[in-house]
Amino acid sequence: VAALALYDEALAHKPEQRDALLGRVVTLSYLGRYDEAIAGATRLLDLGTWYLGDAYYWRAWNRYYSKDLGGAETDIASAKRLLQNVDVLTLSGVVAYDQKRRSDARREFAAVQKMTRDSCMAWWYMGLIEGDDRAWAESVRQFNGAASCYDRIVTELSAEIEALPADLDPAERERQTGDLERRSRDAARQAERSRYNAGQAGPNLSPGPR
């Protein structure tokens, strides 16, 4: 909320400042204020020239979480023409999977995995896709990869908490610690879900007794 106030203050002085406009869109997105974020991203696109790929990505992101899959598909396709990074390809894959375009989703997540082993969502969704296709051994491998990925996030977040400066304002320490702990709990839950899914897929690897 403090960041949003700073962006608003900057834009009051210079309404077309692109960095502030984009920062405001990102902040609104994480606050769950999807309609406002969509409007902000549209403003960036209307202005043209700068951050167009980012604007399409964040408008797609907010349309996805607003349950507008068609709008998200259109915007993420526009983002892909301007940006080819992990975030864009991951969202493109998620949208494709939710629209039951599994081959498109597989292509996007495979591209993400070539870029980095640290996209937990790519591991997770590839596990789902392989399970949908009854490729059980590969589904187990992907879900195990997702579990390891989420475990790494838990470890990294714990280290971030330990590394908070000793002289940090107590209220700010509480805020940052609370946010990091929440993210750690979310990652731990996803790790357990990944292990559970791997366990569910495992018995399909060999036929049972007849």
ZADO-1210 file (C-alpha; in nm, 4 decimals, padded with zeros to 6 digits):
<atoms>
<atom x="00.0000" y="00.0000" z="00.0000" code="VAL" pos="1"/>
<atom x="00.2891" y="00.2359" z="00.0777" code="ALA" pos="2"/>
<atom x="00.4374" y="00.1625" z="-00.2651" code="ALA" pos="3"/>
<atom x="00.1061" y="00.2429" z="-00.4298" code="LEU" pos="4"/>
<atom x="00.0947" y="00.5813" z="-00.2564" code="ALA" pos="5"/>
<atom x="00.4452" y="00.6596" z="-00.3814" code="LEU" pos="6"/>
<atom x="00.3514" y="00.5702" z="-00.7389" code="TYR" pos="7"/>
<atom x="00.0377" y="00.7844" z="-00.7144" code="ASP" pos="8"/>
<atom x="00.2452" y="01.0747" z="-00.5855" code="GLU" pos="9"/>
<atom x="00.4926" y="01.0410" z="-00.8726" code="ALA" pos="10"/>
<atom x="00.2119" y="01.0237" z="-01.1290" code="LEU" pos="11"/>
<atom x="00.0444" y="01.3314" z="-00.9822" code="ALA" pos="12"/>
<atom x="00.3551" y="01.5258" z="-01.0858" code="HIS" pos="13"/>
<atom x="00.4170" y="01.3425" z="-01.4147" code="LYS" pos="14"/>
<atom x="00.1090" y="01.1472" z="-01.5344" code="PRO" pos="15"/>
<atom x="00.2897" y="00.9758" z="-01.8227" code="GLU" pos="16"/>
<atom x="00.5943" y="00.8522" z="-01.6297" code="GLN" pos="17"/>
<atom x="00.6170" y="00.4946" z="-01.7608" code="ARG" pos="18"/>
<atom x="00.8149" y="00.3402" z="-01.4736" code="ASP" pos="19"/>
<atom x="00.5629" y="00.4676" z="-01.2201" code="ALA" pos="20"/>
<atom x="00.2692" y="00.3545" z="-01.4338" code="LEU" pos="21"/>
<atom x="00.4118" y="00.0041" z="-01.4642" code="LEU" pos="22"/>
<atom x="00.5026" y="-00.0117" z="-01.0951" code="GLY" pos="23"/>
<atom x="00.1492" y="00.0902" z="-01.0074" code="ARG" pos="24"/>
<atom x="00.0056" y="-00.1843" z="-01.2299" code="VAL" pos="25"/>
<atom x="00.2269" y="-00.4490" z="-01.0660" code="VAL" pos="26"/>
<atom x="00.1359" y="-00.3293" z="-00.7162" code="THR" pos="27"/>
<atom x="-00.2375" y="-00.3266" z="-00.7943" code="LEU" pos="28"/>
<atom x="-00.2048" y="-00.6772" z="-00.9395" code="SER" pos="29"/>
<atom x="-00.0587" y="-00.8235" z="-00.6210" code="TYR" pos="30"/>
<atom x="-00.3214" y="-00.6408" z="-00.4156" code="LEU" pos="31"/>
<atom x="-00.5888" y="-00.8235" z="-00.6152" code="GLY" pos="32"/>
<atom x="-00.7309" y="-00.5011" z="-00.7607" code="ARG" pos="33"/>
<atom x="-00.7588" y="-00.6554" z="-01.1040" code="TYR" pos="34"/>
<atom x="-00.9884" y="-00.4052" z="-01.2781" code="ASP" pos="35"/>
<atom x="-00.7682" y="-00.1131" z="-01.1758" code="GLU" pos="36"/>
<atom x="-00.4570" y="-00.2985" z="-01.2872" code="ALA" pos="37"/>
<atom x="-00.6164" y="-00.3765" z="-01.6241" code="ILE" pos="38"/>
<atom x="-00.7035" y="-00.0091" z="-01.6661" code="ALA" pos="39"/>
<atom x="-00.3462" y="00.0888" z="-01.5782" code="GLY" pos="40"/>
<atom x="-00.1968" y="-00.1586" z="-01.8261" code="ALA" pos="41"/>
<atom x="-00.4343" y="-00.0325" z="-02.0943" code="THR" pos="42"/>
<atom x="-00.3166" y="00.3222" z="-02.0209" code="ARG" pos="43"/>
<atom x="00.0433" y="00.2125" z="-02.0794" code="LEU" pos="44"/>
<atom x="-00.0541" y="00.0506" z="-02.4093" code="LEU" pos="45"/>
<atom x="-00.2440" y="00.3608" z="-02.5193" code="ASP" pos="46"/>
<atom x="00.0629" y="00.5756" z="-02.4519" code="LEU" pos="47"/>
<atom x="00.2763" y="00.3426" z="-02.6639" code="GLY" pos="48"/>
<atom x="00.6537" y="00.3166" z="-02.7092" code="THR" pos="49"/>
<atom x="00.7706" y="00.1871" z="-02.3685" code="TRP" pos="50"/>
<atom x="00.6994" y="-00.1320" z="-02.1673" code="TYR" pos="51"/>
<atom x="00.4441" y="-00.2616" z="-02.4165" code="LEU" pos="52"/>
<atom x="00.5390" y="-00.6265" z="-02.3623" code="GLY" pos="53"/>
<atom x="00.5167" y="-00.5802" z="-01.9859" code="ASP" pos="54"/>
<atom x="00.1816" y="-00.4048" z="-02.0194" code="ALA" pos="55"/>
<atom x="00.0373" y="-00.6890" z="-02.2270" code="TYR" pos="56"/>
<atom x="00.1752" y="-00.9429" z="-01.9791" code="TYR" pos="57"/>
<atom x="00.0254" y="-00.7743" z="-01.6738" code="TRP" pos="58"/>
<atom x="-00.3073" y="-00.7151" z="-01.8473" code="ARG" pos="59"/>
<atom x="-00.3117" y="-01.0850" z="-01.9403" code="ALA" pos="60"/>
<atom x="-00.2187" y="-01.1761" z="-01.5797" code="TRP" pos="61"/>
<atom x="-00.5037" y="-00.9719" z="-01.4377" code="ASN" pos="62"/>
<atom x="-00.7519" y="-01.0938" z="-01.6967" code="ARG" pos="63"/>
<atom x="-00.6550" y="-01.4515" z="-01.6120" code="TYR" pos="64"/>
<atom x="-00.7196" y="-01.3974" z="-01.2408" code="TYR" pos="65"/>
<atom x="-01.0426" y="-01.2191" z="-01.3312" code="SER" pos="66"/>
<atom x="-01.1511" y="-01.5452" z="-01.5032" code="LYS" pos="67"/>
<atom x="-01.1367" y="-01.3836" z="-01.8496" code="ASP" pos="68"/>
<atom x="-00.9478" y="-01.6615" z="-02.0280" code="LEU" pos="69"/>
<atom x="-01.0230" y="-01.5293" z="-02.3750" code="GLY" pos="70"/>
<atom x="-00.8876" y="-01.1844" z="-02.2917" code="GLY" pos="71"/>
<atom x="-00.5847" y="-01.3369" z="-02.1194" code="ALA" pos="72"/>
<atom x="-00.5132" y="-01.5548" z="-02.4256" code="GLU" pos="73"/>
<atom x="-00.5244" y="-01.2533" z="-02.6591" code="THR" pos="74"/>
<atom x="-00.3015" y="-01.0390" z="-02.4385" code="ASP" pos="75"/>
<atom x="-00.0425" y="-01.3068" z="-02.3631" code="ILE" pos="76"/>
<atom x="-00.0112" y="-01.3768" z="-02.7361" code="ALA" pos="77"/>
<atom x="00.0647" y="-01.0055" z="-02.7852" code="SER" pos="78"/>
<atom x="00.3148" y="-01.0146" z="-02.4988" code="ALA" pos="79"/>
<atom x="00.4931" y="-01.3125" z="-02.6579" code="LYS" pos="80"/>
<atom x="00.5505" y="-01.1155" z="-02.9767" code="ARG" pos="81"/>
<atom x="00.7465" y="-00.8616" z="-02.7714" code="LEU" pos="82"/>
<atom x="00.8918" y="-01.0667" z="-02.4852" code="LEU" pos="83"/>
<atom x="01.0135" y="-01.4253" z="-02.4607" code="GLN" pos="84"/>
<atom x="01.0878" y="-01.4778" z="-02.0929" code="ASN" pos="85"/>
<atom x="00.9968" y="-01.7234" z="-01.8188" code="VAL" pos="86"/>
<atom x="00.7039" y="-01.5206" z="-01.6830" code="ASP" pos="87"/>
<atom x="00.5416" y="-01.4691" z="-02.0239" code="VAL" pos="88"/>
<atom x="00.5819" y="-01.8297" z="-02.1364" code="LEU" pos="89"/>
<atom x="00.4615" y="-01.9629" z="-01.8004" code="THR" pos="90"/>
<atom x="00.1427" y="-01.7582" z="-01.8088" code="LEU" pos="91"/>
<atom x="00.0903" y="-01.8575" z="-02.1716" code="SER" pos="92"/>
<atom x="00.1184" y="-02.2212" z="-02.0672" code="GLY" pos="93"/>
<atom x="-00.1205" y="-02.1805" z="-01.7740" code="VAL" pos="94"/>
<atom x="-00.3818" y="-02.0144" z="-01.9959" code="VAL" pos="95"/>
<atom x="-00.3418" y="-02.2869" z="-02.2595" code="ALA" pos="96"/>
<atom x="-00.3773" y="-02.5619" z="-01.9984" code="TYR" pos="97"/>
<atom x="-00.6940" y="-02.4087" z="-01.8558" code="ASP" pos="98"/>
<atom x="-00.8344" y="-02.3870" z="-02.2086" code="GLN" pos="99"/>
<atom x="-00.7538" y="-02.7594" z="-02.2520" code="LYS" pos="100"/>
<atom x="-00.4925" y="-02.6855" z="-02.5207" code="ARG" pos="101"/>
<atom x="-00.2498" y="-02.9372" z="-02.3752" code="ARG" pos="102"/>
<atom x="-00.0088" y="-02.9501" z="-02.6688" code="SER" pos="103"/>
<atom x="00.0303" y="-02.5715" z="-02.6582" code="ASP" pos="104"/>
<atom x="00.0755" y="-02.5811" z="-02.2808" code="ALA" pos="105"/>
<atom x="00.3370" y="-02.8570" z="-02.3101" code="ARG" pos="106"/>
<atom x="00.5334" y="-02.6523" z="-02.5635" code="ARG" pos="107"/>
<atom x="00.5344" y="-02.3437" z="-02.3404" code="GLU" pos="108"/>
<atom x="00.6365" y="-02.5246" z="-02.0225" code="PHE" pos="109"/>
<atom x="00.9042" y="-02.7235" z="-02.2072" code="ALA" pos="110"/>
<atom x="01.0486" y="-02.3921" z="-02.3296" code="ALA" pos="111"/>
<atom x="01.0457" y="-02.2582" z="-01.9730" code="VAL" pos="112"/>
<atom x="01.2300" y="-02.5666" z="-01.8475" code="GLN" pos="113"/>
<atom x="01.4987" y="-02.5107" z="-02.1087" code="LYS" pos="114"/>
<atom x="01.5473" y="-02.1603" z="-01.9687" code="MET" pos="115"/>
<atom x="01.5565" y="-02.2522" z="-01.5990" code="THR" pos="116"/>
<atom x="01.5128" y="-02.5406" z="-01.3571" code="ARG" pos="117"/>
<atom x="01.3719" y="-02.2988" z="-01.0992" code="ASP" pos="118"/>
<atom x="01.0226" y="-02.2505" z="-01.2425" code="SER" pos="119"/>
<atom x="00.8207" y="-02.4596" z="-00.9988" code="CYS" pos="120"/>
<atom x="00.5021" y="-02.3931" z="-01.1937" code="MET" pos="121"/>
<atom x="00.6541" y="-02.5436" z="-01.5084" code="ALA" pos="122"/>
<atom x="00.7418" y="-02.8646" z="-01.3200" code="TRP" pos="123"/>
<atom x="00.3949" y="-02.8752" z="-01.1639" code="TRP" pos="124"/>
<atom x="00.2021" y="-02.8234" z="-01.4865" code="TYR" pos="125"/>
<atom x="00.4196" y="-03.0659" z="-01.6802" code="MET" pos="126"/>
<atom x="00.3348" y="-03.3202" z="-01.4121" code="GLY" pos="127"/>
<atom x="-00.0341" y="-03.2552" z="-01.4718" code="LEU" pos="128"/>
<atom x="00.0030" y="-03.2727" z="-01.8493" code="ILE" pos="129"/>
<atom x="00.1967" y="-03.5999" z="-01.8397" code="GLU" pos="130"/>
<atom x="-00.0617" y="-03.7419" z="-01.6003" code="GLY" pos="131"/>
<atom x="-00.3434" y="-03.6352" z="-01.8318" code="ASP" pos="132"/>
<atom x="-00.1611" y="-03.8190" z="-02.1118" code="ASP" pos="133"/>
<atom x="-00.1102" y="-04.1223" z="-01.8839" code="ARG" pos="134"/>
<atom x="00.2682" y="-04.0928" z="-01.9192" code="ALA" pos="135"/>
<atom x="00.3055" y="-04.1971" z="-01.5570" code="TRP" pos="136"/>
<atom x="00.6836" y="-04.2265" z="-01.5276" code="ALA" pos="137"/>
<atom x="00.7307" y="-03.8777" z="-01.6683" code="GLU" pos="138"/>
<atom x="00.4490" y="-03.7433" z="-01.4504" code="SER" pos="139"/>
<atom x="00.6250" y="-03.8797" z="-01.1404" code="VAL" pos="140"/>
<atom x="00.9543" y="-03.7238" z="-01.2532" code="ARG" pos="141"/>
<atom x="00.7937" y="-03.3855" z="-01.3110" code="GLN" pos="142"/>
<atom x="00.6079" y="-03.3818" z="-00.9790" code="PHE" pos="143"/>
<atom x="00.9240" y="-03.4829" z="-00.7955" code="ASN" pos="144"/>
<atom x="01.0991" y="-03.1972" z="-00.9705" code="GLY" pos="145"/>
<atom x="00.8218" y="-02.9625" z="-00.8563" code="ALA" pos="146"/>
<atom x="00.8586" y="-03.0837" z="-00.4964" code="ALA" pos="147"/>
<atom x="01.2343" y="-03.0200" z="-00.5022" code="SER" pos="148"/>
<atom x="01.1790" y="-02.6787" z="-00.6564" code="CYS" pos="149"/>
<atom x="00.9297" y="-02.5732" z="-00.3898" code="TYR" pos="150"/>
<atom x="01.1610" y="-02.7111" z="-00.1193" code="ASP" pos="151"/>
<atom x="01.4361" y="-02.4826" z="-00.2507" code="ARG" pos="152"/>
<atom x="01.2007" y="-02.1855" z="-00.2230" code="ILE" pos="153"/>
<atom x="01.1279" y="-02.2711" z="00.1420" code="VAL" pos="154"/>
<atom x="01.5021" y="-02.2848" z="00.2136" code="THR" pos="155"/>
<atom x="01.5672" y="-01.9554" z="00.0324" code="GLU" pos="156"/>
<atom x="01.2852" y="-01.7764" z="00.2144" code="LEU" pos="157"/>
<atom x="01.4111" y="-01.9004" z="00.5510" code="SER" pos="158"/>
<atom x="01.7530" y="-01.7584" z="00.4635" code="ALA" pos="159"/>
<atom x="01.5925" y="-01.4255" z="00.3707" code="GLU" pos="160"/>
<atom x="01.4258" y="-01.4074" z="00.7115" code="ILE" pos="161"/>
<atom x="01.7569" y="-01.4790" z="00.8839" code="GLU" pos="162"/>
<atom x="01.9286" y="-01.2120" z="00.6737" code="ALA" pos="163"/>
<atom x="01.6927" y="-00.9268" z="00.7679" code="LEU" pos="164"/>
<atom x="01.9031" y="-00.6384" z="00.9094" code="PRO" pos="165"/>
<atom x="01.9292" y="-00.6269" z="01.2861" code="ALA" pos="166"/>
<atom x="01.8510" y="-00.2541" z="01.2901" code="ASP" pos="167"/>
<atom x="01.5360" y="-00.2861" z="01.0805" code="LEU" pos="168"/>
<atom x="01.2371" y="-00.0941" z="01.2143" code="ASP" pos="169"/>
<atom x="01.0299" y="-00.3404" z="01.4250" code="PRO" pos="170"/>
<atom x="00.7083" y="-00.2744" z="01.2345" code="ALA" pos="171"/>
<atom x="00.8840" y="-00.3227" z="00.9018" code="GLU" pos="172"/>
<atom x="01.0535" y="-00.6381" z="01.0331" code="ARG" pos="173"/>
<atom x="00.7153" y="-00.7773" z="01.1337" code="GLU" pos="174"/>
<atom x="00.5685" y="-00.6939" z="00.7934" code="ARG" pos="175"/>
<atom x="00.8559" y="-00.8453" z="00.5964" code="GLN" pos="176"/>
<atom x="00.8775" y="-01.1519" z="00.8203" code="THR" pos="177"/>
<atom x="00.5042" y="-01.2113" z="00.7904" code="GLY" pos="178"/>
<atom x="00.5183" y="-01.1880" z="00.4107" code="ASP" pos="179"/>
<atom x="00.8184" y="-01.4222" z="00.3843" code="LEU" pos="180"/>
<atom x="00.6617" y="-01.6741" z="00.6239" code="GLU" pos="181"/>
<atom x="00.3356" y="-01.6703" z="00.4279" code="ARG" pos="182"/>
<atom x="00.5213" y="-01.7364" z="00.1034" code="ARG" pos="183"/>
<atom x="00.7182" y="-02.0136" z="00.2723" code="SER" pos="184"/>
<atom x="00.3994" y="-02.1829" z="00.3948" code="ARG" pos="185"/>
<atom x="00.2513" y="-02.1613" z="00.0434" code="ASP" pos="186"/>
<atom x="00.5643" y="-02.3169" z="-00.1082" code="ALA" pos="187"/>
<atom x="00.5696" y="-02.5920" z="00.1559" code="ALA" pos="188"/>
<atom x="00.2063" y="-02.6770" z="00.0782" code="ARG" pos="189"/>
<atom x="00.2844" y="-02.6958" z="-00.2933" code="GLN" pos="190"/>
<atom x="00.5817" y="-02.9224" z="-00.2212" code="ALA" pos="191"/>
<atom x="00.3568" y="-03.1598" z="-00.0283" code="GLU" pos="192"/>
<atom x="00.0916" y="-03.1504" z="-00.3022" code="ARG" pos="193"/>
<atom x="00.3610" y="-03.2317" z="-00.5583" code="SER" pos="194"/>
<atom x="00.4829" y="-03.5290" z="-00.3541" code="ARG" pos="195"/>
<atom x="00.1237" y="-03.6466" z="-00.3105" code="TYR" pos="196"/>
<atom x="00.0613" y="-03.6288" z="-00.6871" code="ASN" pos="197"/>
<atom x="00.3853" y="-03.8181" z="-00.7555" code="ALA" pos="198"/>
<atom x="00.2685" y="-04.0833" z="-00.5094" code="GLY" pos="199"/>
<atom x="-00.0695" y="-04.1059" z="-00.6812" code="GLN" pos="200"/>
<atom x="00.0885" y="-04.1463" z="-01.0245" code="ALA" pos="201"/>
<atom x="00.3480" y="-04.4001" z="-00.9064" code="GLY" pos="202"/>
<atom x="00.1214" y="-04.7079" z="-00.8739" code="PRO" pos="203"/>
<atom x="00.0268" y="-04.6687" z="-01.2420" code="ASN" pos="204"/>
<atom x="00.3846" y="-04.7401" z="-01.3499" code="LEU" pos="205"/>
<atom x="00.3335" y="-05.1176" z="-01.3447" code="SER" pos="206"/>
<atom x="00.0165" y="-05.3246" z="-01.3774" code="PRO" pos="207"/>
<atom x="-00.1344" y="-05.4678" z="-01.0618" code="GLY" pos="208"/>
<atom x="-00.2103" y="-05.8357" z="-01.0079" code="PRO" pos="209"/>
<atom x="-00.4667" y="-05.9931" z="-01.2346" code="ARG" pos="210"/>
</atoms>
